[in-house]
Amino acid sequence: MLFKNSHLLSVTQLNLENIQTLFSLALQMENFISYRHHKPLLKGAVLANLFFEPSTRTRLSFGSAFNRLGGAVQTLTDAQTSSLSKGESLEDTIRVISGYADVIVIRHPMVGAVAEAAKISRVPVINAGDGAGEHPSQALLDLYTIFKHRQRDLNNINHLKISIIGDLKYSRTAHSLAKLLNLFDKIEFTFVSPEALQFPEEISQTLQKRGHVVRNTTDLAEGMKHCDVLYMARIQEERFPSAIEAAQYKGFYSINRQLFEAHCHPGTIIMHALPRDSREGWQEIHQDLDDLKNLVIFDQTDNGIPVRMALFALILDADLQLLQ
Ligand code: NCD
């Protein structure tokens, strides 16, 4: 079993059997989200939630999932208020915190930093985003959302047509989701991005080697046609060398109701890891799509709770008999 006492650093650690195990448990966990029906599988356990980059959903979702199972959450959100600002290394910080907690969730701006922390930690570490690298739990909840739309059957994900649109160079959620979909058969990927923000070539090559179809285009309309899933990725402004360079891409790809109705088939679902950029002129998903049932962005955030509950229960080897 991969999960028990393991770190989760990249989706490439997972196979289909692991995903089946996780999703079956996540479906069960949906019954225990409400406090009236909660199951304190992790009573007495402590999570250290270390976020060295901004976060709303991921931090609160990990925390809430842990709390829902009866565990306690310790949080560090700002390097400025921790001893890192006194020159302490991340290594020493992790060495210390792994004596305080049973599991550590880390978000860090540098690719690879979470994997480095995991080498030092005495308890399992979950990567909650390492720069433009990976964001495995987000990919799992994204996949779980697709799985629920496909009769809760992983076989129905084979042959999926997915268009991933936006800043594909820096979007770690796009990287992790594509790598996770690599486990299935004959996926059709259409990557829509500005020339300078293309999807990483080495991931594309891995996908092609496994027999998936990979198309790259700059044309939004082409990406919107013939897809089952339209996955929008925000321009990752914080990863650009300067705000001026990021601003070149302001509103570069912006979908609204009129475009959706003109190009997509009625069954297409629209996904986004969130936050969507709501600033005037940037909006990659216009609010006039909000009352369309095809927009599943808030199903994704809801799904983060049972998926993370299941992840914690498996990693910490909780007594699943208590769910009976
Ligand atoms: C994403 C992230 O941080 O990579 N957000 C999230 O965790 N839900 C996506 C983004 O910031 O665009």
py3Dmol code that shows the C-alpha trace and the ligand (Angstrom):
import py3Dmol

protein = """\
ATOM      1  CA  MET A   1       0.000   0.000   0.000  1.00  0.00           C
ATOM      2  CA  LEU A   2       1.569   3.237  -1.099  1.00  0.00           C
ATOM      3  CA  PHE A   3      -0.126   5.618   1.291  1.00  0.00           C
ATOM      4  CA  LYS A   4       0.635   4.117   4.709  1.00  0.00           C
ATOM      5  CA  ASN A   5       3.373   6.194   6.378  1.00  0.00           C
ATOM      6  CA  SER A   6       4.440   7.557   2.967  1.00  0.00           C
ATOM      7  CA  HIS A   7       5.153  11.037   1.744  1.00  0.00           C
ATOM      8  CA  LEU A   8       3.007  12.316  -1.118  1.00  0.00           C
ATOM      9  CA  LEU A   9       5.289  14.534  -3.184  1.00  0.00           C
ATOM     10  CA  SER A  10       4.283  13.822  -6.778  1.00  0.00           C
ATOM     11  CA  VAL A  11       1.385  12.116  -8.526  1.00  0.00           C
ATOM     12  CA  THR A  12       3.944   9.963 -10.308  1.00  0.00           C
ATOM     13  CA  GLN A  13       4.150   7.906  -7.082  1.00  0.00           C
ATOM     14  CA  LEU A  14       0.591   6.685  -7.692  1.00  0.00           C
ATOM     15  CA  ASN A  15      -0.880   3.844  -9.729  1.00  0.00           C
ATOM     16  CA  LEU A  16      -4.496   3.113 -10.667  1.00  0.00           C
ATOM     17  CA  GLU A  17      -4.948   0.761  -7.760  1.00  0.00           C
ATOM     18  CA  ASN A  18      -3.905   3.493  -5.313  1.00  0.00           C
ATOM     19  CA  ILE A  19      -6.389   5.861  -6.917  1.00  0.00           C
ATOM     20  CA  GLN A  20      -9.178   3.295  -6.723  1.00  0.00           C
ATOM     21  CA  THR A  21      -8.443   2.769  -3.013  1.00  0.00           C
ATOM     22  CA  LEU A  22      -8.365   6.494  -2.328  1.00  0.00           C
ATOM     23  CA  PHE A  23     -11.534   7.308  -4.278  1.00  0.00           C
ATOM     24  CA  SER A  24     -13.527   4.432  -2.745  1.00  0.00           C
ATOM     25  CA  LEU A  25     -12.622   5.743   0.686  1.00  0.00           C
ATOM     26  CA  ALA A  26     -13.345   9.358  -0.340  1.00  0.00           C
ATOM     27  CA  LEU A  27     -16.847   8.311  -1.441  1.00  0.00           C
ATOM     28  CA  GLN A  28     -17.345   6.773   2.008  1.00  0.00           C
ATOM     29  CA  MET A  29     -15.946   9.895   3.689  1.00  0.00           C
ATOM     30  CA  GLU A  30     -18.668  11.997   2.042  1.00  0.00           C
ATOM     31  CA  ASN A  31     -21.051  10.520   4.636  1.00  0.00           C
ATOM     32  CA  PHE A  32     -18.943  11.820   7.494  1.00  0.00           C
ATOM     33  CA  ILE A  33     -18.308  15.439   6.567  1.00  0.00           C
ATOM     34  CA  SER A  34     -21.141  16.885   8.611  1.00  0.00           C
ATOM     35  CA  TYR A  35     -20.352  17.329  12.300  1.00  0.00           C
ATOM     36  CA  ARG A  36     -23.491  15.424  13.222  1.00  0.00           C
ATOM     37  CA  HIS A  37     -22.144  12.305  11.553  1.00  0.00           C
ATOM     38  CA  HIS A  38     -18.448  12.744  12.068  1.00  0.00           C
ATOM     39  CA  LYS A  39     -16.103   9.858  12.771  1.00  0.00           C
ATOM     40  CA  PRO A  40     -13.082  10.779  14.893  1.00  0.00           C
ATOM     41  CA  LEU A  41     -10.650   8.396  13.166  1.00  0.00           C
ATOM     42  CA  LEU A  42      -7.733  10.743  13.803  1.00  0.00           C
ATOM     43  CA  LYS A  43      -8.548  11.728  17.375  1.00  0.00           C
ATOM     44  CA  GLY A  44      -5.297  12.647  19.117  1.00  0.00           C
ATOM     45  CA  ALA A  45      -3.376  13.176  15.859  1.00  0.00           C
ATOM     46  CA  VAL A  46      -1.723  16.490  15.014  1.00  0.00           C
ATOM     47  CA  LEU A  47      -1.270  18.016  11.568  1.00  0.00           C
ATOM     48  CA  ALA A  48       1.312  20.746  10.975  1.00  0.00           C
ATOM     49  CA  ASN A  49       0.142  22.898   8.091  1.00  0.00           C
ATOM     50  CA  LEU A  50       3.150  24.921   6.829  1.00  0.00           C
ATOM     51  CA  PHE A  51       2.343  27.431   4.108  1.00  0.00           C
ATOM     52  CA  PHE A  52       5.206  29.585   2.864  1.00  0.00           C
ATOM     53  CA  GLU A  53       3.082  30.892  -0.040  1.00  0.00           C
ATOM     54  CA  PRO A  54      -0.428  32.375  -0.142  1.00  0.00           C
ATOM     55  CA  SER A  55      -3.315  29.920   0.103  1.00  0.00           C
ATOM     56  CA  THR A  56      -6.969  29.944   1.049  1.00  0.00           C
ATOM     57  CA  ARG A  57      -8.502  26.706  -0.185  1.00  0.00           C
ATOM     58  CA  THR A  58      -5.640  24.292   0.133  1.00  0.00           C
ATOM     59  CA  ARG A  59      -4.655  25.271   3.669  1.00  0.00           C
ATOM     60  CA  LEU A  60      -8.200  25.420   5.003  1.00  0.00           C
ATOM     61  CA  SER A  61      -9.238  22.304   3.119  1.00  0.00           C
ATOM     62  CA  PHE A  62      -6.371  20.225   4.543  1.00  0.00           C
ATOM     63  CA  GLY A  63      -7.097  21.683   7.986  1.00  0.00           C
ATOM     64  CA  SER A  64     -10.827  21.130   7.771  1.00  0.00           C
ATOM     65  CA  ALA A  65     -10.414  17.547   6.490  1.00  0.00           C
ATOM     66  CA  PHE A  66      -8.135  16.784   9.442  1.00  0.00           C
ATOM     67  CA  ASN A  67     -10.500  18.433  11.927  1.00  0.00           C
ATOM     68  CA  ARG A  68     -13.480  16.566  10.463  1.00  0.00           C
ATOM     69  CA  LEU A  69     -11.719  13.333  11.417  1.00  0.00           C
ATOM     70  CA  GLY A  70     -11.145  14.577  14.955  1.00  0.00           C
ATOM     71  CA  GLY A  71      -7.493  15.634  14.582  1.00  0.00           C
ATOM     72  CA  ALA A  72      -5.904  18.909  15.683  1.00  0.00           C
ATOM     73  CA  VAL A  73      -4.213  21.363  13.322  1.00  0.00           C
ATOM     74  CA  GLN A  74      -1.165  23.577  13.932  1.00  0.00           C
ATOM     75  CA  THR A  75      -0.504  26.235  11.331  1.00  0.00           C
ATOM     76  CA  LEU A  76       2.460  28.289  10.193  1.00  0.00           C
ATOM     77  CA  THR A  77       1.629  30.707   7.404  1.00  0.00           C
ATOM     78  CA  ASP A  78       4.303  33.294   7.396  1.00  0.00           C
ATOM     79  CA  ALA A  79       8.072  32.843   7.303  1.00  0.00           C
ATOM     80  CA  GLN A  80       8.319  36.377   8.737  1.00  0.00           C
ATOM     81  CA  THR A  81       6.718  35.354  12.028  1.00  0.00           C
ATOM     82  CA  SER A  82       8.700  32.111  12.347  1.00  0.00           C
ATOM     83  CA  SER A  83      12.365  31.484  13.105  1.00  0.00           C
ATOM     84  CA  LEU A  84      13.050  31.232   9.373  1.00  0.00           C
ATOM     85  CA  SER A  85      13.256  35.033   9.620  1.00  0.00           C
ATOM     86  CA  LYS A  86      16.082  34.592  12.169  1.00  0.00           C
ATOM     87  CA  GLY A  87      18.104  32.648   9.618  1.00  0.00           C
ATOM     88  CA  GLU A  88      16.915  29.168  10.524  1.00  0.00           C
ATOM     89  CA  SER A  89      17.097  26.732   7.615  1.00  0.00           C
ATOM     90  CA  LEU A  90      13.991  24.954   6.332  1.00  0.00           C
ATOM     91  CA  GLU A  91      15.799  21.711   7.237  1.00  0.00           C
ATOM     92  CA  ASP A  92      16.071  22.652  10.916  1.00  0.00           C
ATOM     93  CA  THR A  93      12.472  23.898  10.963  1.00  0.00           C
ATOM     94  CA  ILE A  94      11.248  20.563   9.585  1.00  0.00           C
ATOM     95  CA  ARG A  95      13.452  18.552  11.940  1.00  0.00           C
ATOM     96  CA  VAL A  96      11.806  20.375  14.859  1.00  0.00           C
ATOM     97  CA  ILE A  97       8.233  20.259  13.572  1.00  0.00           C
ATOM     98  CA  SER A  98       8.397  16.566  12.792  1.00  0.00           C
ATOM     99  CA  GLY A  99       8.730  16.107  16.545  1.00  0.00           C
ATOM    100  CA  TYR A 100       5.501  18.033  17.100  1.00  0.00           C
ATOM    101  CA  ALA A 101       3.149  16.529  14.525  1.00  0.00           C
ATOM    102  CA  ASP A 102       2.080  13.190  13.022  1.00  0.00           C
ATOM    103  CA  VAL A 103       1.930  14.514   9.469  1.00  0.00           C
ATOM    104  CA  ILE A 104       3.124  17.717   7.776  1.00  0.00           C
ATOM    105  CA  VAL A 105       1.580  19.536   4.820  1.00  0.00           C
ATOM    106  CA  ILE A 106       3.935  21.984   3.123  1.00  0.00           C
ATOM    107  CA  ARG A 107       3.541  24.641   0.431  1.00  0.00           C
ATOM    108  CA  HIS A 108       6.722  26.329  -0.686  1.00  0.00           C
ATOM    109  CA  PRO A 109       7.643  28.672  -3.580  1.00  0.00           C
ATOM    110  CA  MET A 110      10.634  26.578  -4.728  1.00  0.00           C
ATOM    111  CA  VAL A 111      10.328  23.498  -6.933  1.00  0.00           C
ATOM    112  CA  GLY A 112      11.755  20.540  -5.020  1.00  0.00           C
ATOM    113  CA  ALA A 113      11.761  22.227  -1.591  1.00  0.00           C
ATOM    114  CA  VAL A 114       9.001  19.973  -0.233  1.00  0.00           C
ATOM    115  CA  ALA A 115      10.888  16.851  -1.382  1.00  0.00           C
ATOM    116  CA  GLU A 116      13.979  18.160   0.419  1.00  0.00           C
ATOM    117  CA  ALA A 117      11.927  18.716   3.573  1.00  0.00           C
ATOM    118  CA  ALA A 118      10.558  15.167   3.297  1.00  0.00           C
ATOM    119  CA  LYS A 119      14.091  13.746   3.404  1.00  0.00           C
ATOM    120  CA  ILE A 120      14.528  15.251   6.847  1.00  0.00           C
ATOM    121  CA  SER A 121      11.063  14.759   8.293  1.00  0.00           C
ATOM    122  CA  ARG A 122      10.398  11.881  10.691  1.00  0.00           C
ATOM    123  CA  VAL A 123       6.703  11.914   9.745  1.00  0.00           C
ATOM    124  CA  PRO A 124       4.909  11.805   6.364  1.00  0.00           C
ATOM    125  CA  VAL A 125       4.975  14.993   4.304  1.00  0.00           C
ATOM    126  CA  ILE A 126       2.335  16.020   1.751  1.00  0.00           C
ATOM    127  CA  ASN A 127       3.277  18.455  -0.999  1.00  0.00           C
ATOM    128  CA  ALA A 128       0.636  21.205  -1.120  1.00  0.00           C
ATOM    129  CA  GLY A 129       2.395  22.934  -4.026  1.00  0.00           C
ATOM    130  CA  ASP A 130       6.120  23.471  -4.675  1.00  0.00           C
ATOM    131  CA  GLY A 131       6.539  26.496  -6.917  1.00  0.00           C
ATOM    132  CA  ALA A 132       5.675  25.642 -10.511  1.00  0.00           C
ATOM    133  CA  GLY A 133       6.346  21.956  -9.764  1.00  0.00           C
ATOM    134  CA  GLU A 134       3.459  19.839  -8.535  1.00  0.00           C
ATOM    135  CA  HIS A 135       0.284  19.948  -6.465  1.00  0.00           C
ATOM    136  CA  PRO A 136      -0.717  16.280  -6.085  1.00  0.00           C
ATOM    137  CA  SER A 137      -3.728  16.599  -3.778  1.00  0.00           C
ATOM    138  CA  GLN A 138      -5.266  19.201  -6.116  1.00  0.00           C
ATOM    139  CA  ALA A 139      -4.850  16.815  -9.059  1.00  0.00           C
ATOM    140  CA  LEU A 140      -6.485  14.059  -7.020  1.00  0.00           C
ATOM    141  CA  LEU A 141      -9.511  16.176  -6.197  1.00  0.00           C
ATOM    142  CA  ASP A 142      -9.699  17.346  -9.816  1.00  0.00           C
ATOM    143  CA  LEU A 143      -9.628  13.742 -10.987  1.00  0.00           C
ATOM    144  CA  TYR A 144     -12.192  12.787  -8.336  1.00  0.00           C
ATOM    145  CA  THR A 145     -14.498  15.509  -9.719  1.00  0.00           C
ATOM    146  CA  ILE A 146     -14.138  14.058 -13.240  1.00  0.00           C
ATOM    147  CA  PHE A 147     -14.628  10.523 -11.845  1.00  0.00           C
ATOM    148  CA  LYS A 148     -17.914  11.575 -10.205  1.00  0.00           C
ATOM    149  CA  HIS A 149     -19.062  13.003 -13.526  1.00  0.00           C
ATOM    150  CA  ARG A 150     -18.282   9.682 -15.215  1.00  0.00           C
ATOM    151  CA  GLN A 151     -20.512   7.382 -13.170  1.00  0.00           C
ATOM    152  CA  ARG A 152     -17.824   6.934 -10.497  1.00  0.00           C
ATOM    153  CA  ASP A 153     -15.992   4.483 -12.696  1.00  0.00           C
ATOM    154  CA  LEU A 154     -12.278   4.980 -13.386  1.00  0.00           C
ATOM    155  CA  ASN A 155     -12.631   3.021 -16.657  1.00  0.00           C
ATOM    156  CA  ASN A 156     -14.821   5.836 -17.959  1.00  0.00           C
ATOM    157  CA  ILE A 157     -11.876   8.231 -17.750  1.00  0.00           C
ATOM    158  CA  ASN A 158     -10.078   6.420 -20.583  1.00  0.00           C
ATOM    159  CA  HIS A 159     -10.527   8.331 -23.877  1.00  0.00           C
ATOM    160  CA  LEU A 160     -11.249  11.594 -22.032  1.00  0.00           C
ATOM    161  CA  LYS A 161     -10.824  14.744 -24.136  1.00  0.00           C
ATOM    162  CA  ILE A 162      -9.404  17.517 -21.995  1.00  0.00           C
ATOM    163  CA  SER A 163      -8.344  21.020 -22.981  1.00  0.00           C
ATOM    164  CA  ILE A 164      -6.085  22.782 -20.514  1.00  0.00           C
ATOM    165  CA  ILE A 165      -6.000  26.505 -21.134  1.00  0.00           C
ATOM    166  CA  GLY A 166      -3.909  29.394 -19.845  1.00  0.00           C
ATOM    167  CA  ASP A 167      -0.521  29.642 -18.168  1.00  0.00           C
ATOM    168  CA  LEU A 168       0.683  26.098 -18.710  1.00  0.00           C
ATOM    169  CA  LYS A 169       4.319  26.862 -18.032  1.00  0.00           C
ATOM    170  CA  TYR A 170       3.886  27.782 -14.389  1.00  0.00           C
ATOM    171  CA  SER A 171       0.603  26.079 -13.448  1.00  0.00           C
ATOM    172  CA  ARG A 172       1.493  23.215 -11.098  1.00  0.00           C
ATOM    173  CA  THR A 173      -2.120  22.051 -11.009  1.00  0.00           C
ATOM    174  CA  ALA A 174      -2.027  21.544 -14.796  1.00  0.00           C
ATOM    175  CA  HIS A 175       1.280  19.663 -14.509  1.00  0.00           C
ATOM    176  CA  SER A 176       0.015  17.315 -11.793  1.00  0.00           C
ATOM    177  CA  LEU A 177      -3.355  16.683 -13.445  1.00  0.00           C
ATOM    178  CA  ALA A 178      -1.774  15.797 -16.799  1.00  0.00           C
ATOM    179  CA  LYS A 179       0.718  13.453 -15.097  1.00  0.00           C
ATOM    180  CA  LEU A 180      -2.121  11.783 -13.221  1.00  0.00           C
ATOM    181  CA  LEU A 181      -4.195  11.341 -16.395  1.00  0.00           C
ATOM    182  CA  ASN A 182      -1.153   9.660 -17.910  1.00  0.00           C
ATOM    183  CA  LEU A 183      -2.222   6.547 -15.953  1.00  0.00           C
ATOM    184  CA  PHE A 184      -5.307   6.161 -18.154  1.00  0.00           C
ATOM    185  CA  ASP A 185      -5.593   5.135 -21.814  1.00  0.00           C
ATOM    186  CA  LYS A 186      -5.859   7.274 -24.925  1.00  0.00           C
ATOM    187  CA  ILE A 187      -6.472  10.658 -23.350  1.00  0.00           C
ATOM    188  CA  GLU A 188      -6.707  13.550 -25.830  1.00  0.00           C
ATOM    189  CA  PHE A 189      -4.897  16.562 -24.426  1.00  0.00           C
ATOM    190  CA  THR A 190      -5.243  19.969 -26.064  1.00  0.00           C
ATOM    191  CA  PHE A 191      -2.894  22.459 -24.468  1.00  0.00           C
ATOM    192  CA  VAL A 192      -3.890  26.058 -25.209  1.00  0.00           C
ATOM    193  CA  SER A 193      -1.408  28.697 -24.121  1.00  0.00           C
ATOM    194  CA  PRO A 194       0.507  31.731 -25.308  1.00  0.00           C
ATOM    195  CA  GLU A 195       3.752  30.680 -27.090  1.00  0.00           C
ATOM    196  CA  ALA A 196       5.896  31.705 -24.130  1.00  0.00           C
ATOM    197  CA  LEU A 197       3.781  29.856 -21.563  1.00  0.00           C
ATOM    198  CA  GLN A 198       3.587  26.425 -23.161  1.00  0.00           C
ATOM    199  CA  PHE A 199       3.133  23.178 -21.290  1.00  0.00           C
ATOM    200  CA  PRO A 200       6.514  21.631 -20.309  1.00  0.00           C
ATOM    201  CA  GLU A 201       7.940  19.613 -23.175  1.00  0.00           C
ATOM    202  CA  GLU A 202       9.219  16.734 -21.046  1.00  0.00           C
ATOM    203  CA  ILE A 203       5.752  16.066 -19.594  1.00  0.00           C
ATOM    204  CA  SER A 204       4.247  16.202 -23.123  1.00  0.00           C
ATOM    205  CA  GLN A 205       6.800  13.659 -24.313  1.00  0.00           C
ATOM    206  CA  THR A 206       5.946  11.281 -21.472  1.00  0.00           C
ATOM    207  CA  LEU A 207       2.269  11.545 -22.419  1.00  0.00           C
ATOM    208  CA  GLN A 208       2.948  10.904 -26.094  1.00  0.00           C
ATOM    209  CA  LYS A 209       5.148   7.903 -25.316  1.00  0.00           C
ATOM    210  CA  ARG A 210       2.221   6.300 -23.501  1.00  0.00           C
ATOM    211  CA  GLY A 211       0.048   6.754 -26.594  1.00  0.00           C
ATOM    212  CA  HIS A 212      -1.982   9.799 -25.590  1.00  0.00           C
ATOM    213  CA  VAL A 213      -2.819  12.458 -28.165  1.00  0.00           C
ATOM    214  CA  VAL A 214      -1.168  15.814 -27.430  1.00  0.00           C
ATOM    215  CA  ARG A 215      -1.953  19.005 -29.343  1.00  0.00           C
ATOM    216  CA  ASN A 216      -0.521  22.444 -28.651  1.00  0.00           C
ATOM    217  CA  THR A 217      -2.252  25.548 -29.895  1.00  0.00           C
ATOM    218  CA  THR A 218      -2.638  29.225 -29.104  1.00  0.00           C
ATOM    219  CA  ASP A 219      -6.218  29.236 -30.395  1.00  0.00           C
ATOM    220  CA  LEU A 220      -8.855  29.354 -27.675  1.00  0.00           C
ATOM    221  CA  ALA A 221     -11.752  28.396 -29.977  1.00  0.00           C
ATOM    222  CA  GLU A 222      -9.885  25.290 -31.110  1.00  0.00           C
ATOM    223  CA  GLY A 223      -9.359  24.288 -27.487  1.00  0.00           C
ATOM    224  CA  MET A 224     -13.013  24.798 -26.630  1.00  0.00           C
ATOM    225  CA  LYS A 225     -14.251  22.502 -29.394  1.00  0.00           C
ATOM    226  CA  HIS A 226     -14.695  18.757 -28.919  1.00  0.00           C
ATOM    227  CA  CYS A 227     -13.609  18.556 -25.284  1.00  0.00           C
ATOM    228  CA  ASP A 228     -15.258  16.868 -22.316  1.00  0.00           C
ATOM    229  CA  VAL A 229     -13.322  18.937 -19.793  1.00  0.00           C
ATOM    230  CA  LEU A 230     -12.247  22.546 -20.178  1.00  0.00           C
ATOM    231  CA  TYR A 231      -9.633  23.184 -17.485  1.00  0.00           C
ATOM    232  CA  MET A 232      -8.678  26.832 -17.062  1.00  0.00           C
ATOM    233  CA  ALA A 233      -5.374  27.813 -15.461  1.00  0.00           C
ATOM    234  CA  ARG A 234      -4.817  31.275 -14.018  1.00  0.00           C
ATOM    235  CA  ILE A 235      -1.893  33.395 -15.214  1.00  0.00           C
ATOM    236  CA  GLN A 236       0.512  32.651 -12.327  1.00  0.00           C
ATOM    237  CA  GLU A 237       1.514  36.292 -11.932  1.00  0.00           C
ATOM    238  CA  GLU A 238       3.621  35.606  -8.827  1.00  0.00           C
ATOM    239  CA  ARG A 239       5.979  33.326 -10.794  1.00  0.00           C
ATOM    240  CA  PHE A 240       6.867  35.893 -13.464  1.00  0.00           C
ATOM    241  CA  PRO A 241      10.116  37.862 -13.231  1.00  0.00           C
ATOM    242  CA  SER A 242       8.026  41.055 -12.968  1.00  0.00           C
ATOM    243  CA  ALA A 243       4.419  42.179 -12.727  1.00  0.00           C
ATOM    244  CA  ILE A 244       4.874  44.020 -16.044  1.00  0.00           C
ATOM    245  CA  GLU A 245       5.755  40.777 -17.828  1.00  0.00           C
ATOM    246  CA  ALA A 246       2.741  39.023 -16.317  1.00  0.00           C
ATOM    247  CA  ALA A 247       0.471  41.908 -17.323  1.00  0.00           C
ATOM    248  CA  GLN A 248       1.135  41.155 -21.018  1.00  0.00           C
ATOM    249  CA  TYR A 249      -1.130  38.157 -20.531  1.00  0.00           C
ATOM    250  CA  LYS A 250      -3.936  40.001 -18.777  1.00  0.00           C
ATOM    251  CA  GLY A 251      -7.180  38.580 -20.158  1.00  0.00           C
ATOM    252  CA  PHE A 252      -5.253  36.549 -22.772  1.00  0.00           C
ATOM    253  CA  TYR A 253      -7.752  33.710 -22.465  1.00  0.00           C
ATOM    254  CA  SER A 254     -11.095  34.603 -21.029  1.00  0.00           C
ATOM    255  CA  ILE A 255     -14.170  32.465 -21.430  1.00  0.00           C
ATOM    256  CA  ASN A 256     -17.721  33.661 -21.037  1.00  0.00           C
ATOM    257  CA  ARG A 257     -21.190  32.332 -21.691  1.00  0.00           C
ATOM    258  CA  GLN A 258     -21.338  33.442 -25.289  1.00  0.00           C
ATOM    259  CA  LEU A 259     -18.034  31.699 -26.151  1.00  0.00           C
ATOM    260  CA  PHE A 260     -19.072  28.589 -24.245  1.00  0.00           C
ATOM    261  CA  GLU A 261     -22.373  28.336 -26.096  1.00  0.00           C
ATOM    262  CA  ALA A 262     -20.700  29.016 -29.447  1.00  0.00           C
ATOM    263  CA  HIS A 263     -17.908  26.435 -29.168  1.00  0.00           C
ATOM    264  CA  CYS A 264     -18.492  23.783 -26.501  1.00  0.00           C
ATOM    265  CA  HIS A 265     -20.847  20.841 -26.576  1.00  0.00           C
ATOM    266  CA  PRO A 266     -23.560  20.943 -23.883  1.00  0.00           C
ATOM    267  CA  GLY A 267     -21.914  18.220 -21.783  1.00  0.00           C
ATOM    268  CA  THR A 268     -18.526  19.958 -21.419  1.00  0.00           C
ATOM    269  CA  ILE A 269     -17.584  20.699 -17.833  1.00  0.00           C
ATOM    270  CA  ILE A 270     -15.548  23.767 -16.897  1.00  0.00           C
ATOM    271  CA  MET A 271     -12.913  23.310 -14.203  1.00  0.00           C
ATOM    272  CA  HIS A 272     -10.417  25.569 -12.427  1.00  0.00           C
ATOM    273  CA  ALA A 273      -8.287  24.920  -9.336  1.00  0.00           C
ATOM    274  CA  LEU A 274      -9.173  28.429  -8.128  1.00  0.00           C
ATOM    275  CA  PRO A 275      -8.583  31.175  -7.243  1.00  0.00           C
ATOM    276  CA  ARG A 276      -9.942  32.585 -10.492  1.00  0.00           C
ATOM    277  CA  ASP A 277      -8.710  36.072 -11.168  1.00  0.00           C
ATOM    278  CA  SER A 278     -11.681  38.405 -10.734  1.00  0.00           C
ATOM    279  CA  ARG A 279      -9.849  41.653 -11.412  1.00  0.00           C
ATOM    280  CA  GLU A 280     -11.279  43.755 -14.197  1.00  0.00           C
ATOM    281  CA  GLY A 281      -9.801  42.620 -17.518  1.00  0.00           C
ATOM    282  CA  TRP A 282      -8.108  39.464 -16.166  1.00  0.00           C
ATOM    283  CA  GLN A 283     -11.103  37.140 -15.608  1.00  0.00           C
ATOM    284  CA  GLU A 284     -10.236  33.759 -17.160  1.00  0.00           C
ATOM    285  CA  ILE A 285     -13.741  32.536 -16.262  1.00  0.00           C
ATOM    286  CA  HIS A 286     -16.374  35.221 -16.526  1.00  0.00           C
ATOM    287  CA  GLN A 287     -19.035  35.359 -13.833  1.00  0.00           C
ATOM    288  CA  ASP A 288     -21.810  35.082 -16.415  1.00  0.00           C
ATOM    289  CA  LEU A 289     -20.987  31.352 -16.430  1.00  0.00           C
ATOM    290  CA  ASP A 290     -21.698  31.020 -12.702  1.00  0.00           C
ATOM    291  CA  ASP A 291     -25.252  29.742 -12.929  1.00  0.00           C
ATOM    292  CA  LEU A 292     -24.406  27.133 -15.565  1.00  0.00           C
ATOM    293  CA  LYS A 293     -24.348  23.597 -14.172  1.00  0.00           C
ATOM    294  CA  ASN A 294     -21.363  22.860 -16.433  1.00  0.00           C
ATOM    295  CA  LEU A 295     -19.241  25.065 -14.185  1.00  0.00           C
ATOM    296  CA  VAL A 296     -17.998  22.642 -11.526  1.00  0.00           C
ATOM    297  CA  ILE A 297     -15.370  24.820  -9.849  1.00  0.00           C
ATOM    298  CA  PHE A 298     -17.159  24.765  -6.505  1.00  0.00           C
ATOM    299  CA  ASP A 299     -17.750  21.008  -6.740  1.00  0.00           C
ATOM    300  CA  GLN A 300     -13.972  20.754  -6.962  1.00  0.00           C
ATOM    301  CA  THR A 301     -13.507  22.701  -3.729  1.00  0.00           C
ATOM    302  CA  ASP A 302     -16.189  20.610  -1.988  1.00  0.00           C
ATOM    303  CA  ASN A 303     -14.536  17.421  -3.225  1.00  0.00           C
ATOM    304  CA  GLY A 304     -11.240  18.486  -1.677  1.00  0.00           C
ATOM    305  CA  ILE A 305     -12.587  17.608   1.777  1.00  0.00           C
ATOM    306  CA  PRO A 306     -13.446  13.899   1.308  1.00  0.00           C
ATOM    307  CA  VAL A 307     -10.365  13.348  -0.858  1.00  0.00           C
ATOM    308  CA  ARG A 308      -8.068  14.856   1.794  1.00  0.00           C
ATOM    309  CA  MET A 309      -9.904  13.025   4.593  1.00  0.00           C
ATOM    310  CA  ALA A 310      -9.269   9.763   2.746  1.00  0.00           C
ATOM    311  CA  LEU A 311      -5.644  10.699   2.118  1.00  0.00           C
ATOM    312  CA  PHE A 312      -4.987  11.404   5.791  1.00  0.00           C
ATOM    313  CA  ALA A 313      -6.811   8.264   6.933  1.00  0.00           C
ATOM    314  CA  LEU A 314      -4.679   6.094   4.617  1.00  0.00           C
ATOM    315  CA  ILE A 315      -1.371   7.808   5.314  1.00  0.00           C
ATOM    316  CA  LEU A 316      -1.887   7.653   9.078  1.00  0.00           C
ATOM    317  CA  ASP A 317      -3.240   4.111   8.855  1.00  0.00           C
ATOM    318  CA  ALA A 318      -6.423   5.028  10.722  1.00  0.00           C
ATOM    319  CA  ASP A 319      -8.749   2.283  11.874  1.00  0.00           C
ATOM    320  CA  LEU A 320     -11.262   2.208   8.998  1.00  0.00           C
ATOM    321  CA  GLN A 321     -13.483  -0.217  10.974  1.00  0.00           C
ATOM    322  CA  LEU A 322     -14.676   2.896  12.807  1.00  0.00           C
ATOM    323  CA  LEU A 323     -16.504   3.954   9.625  1.00  0.00           C
ATOM    324  CA  GLN A 324     -18.901   1.015   9.937  1.00  0.00           C
TER     325      GLN A 324
END
"""
ligand_1 = """\
12
NCD
C -3.658 26.626 -7.232
C -2.218 26.658 -6.772
O -1.920 27.200 -5.694
O -1.415 26.110 -7.498
N -4.573 26.917 -6.254
C -4.982 25.916 -5.390
O -4.191 25.335 -4.677
N -6.274 25.575 -5.394
C -3.893 27.316 -8.518
C -3.524 28.768 -8.673
O -3.065 29.413 -7.740
O -3.758 29.266 -9.777
"""
view = py3Dmol.view(width=600, height=400)
view.addModel(protein, "pdb")
view.setStyle({"model": 0}, {"cartoon": {"style": "trace"}})
view.addModel(ligand_1, "xyz")
view.setStyle({"model": 1}, {"stick": {}})
view.zoomTo()
view.show()
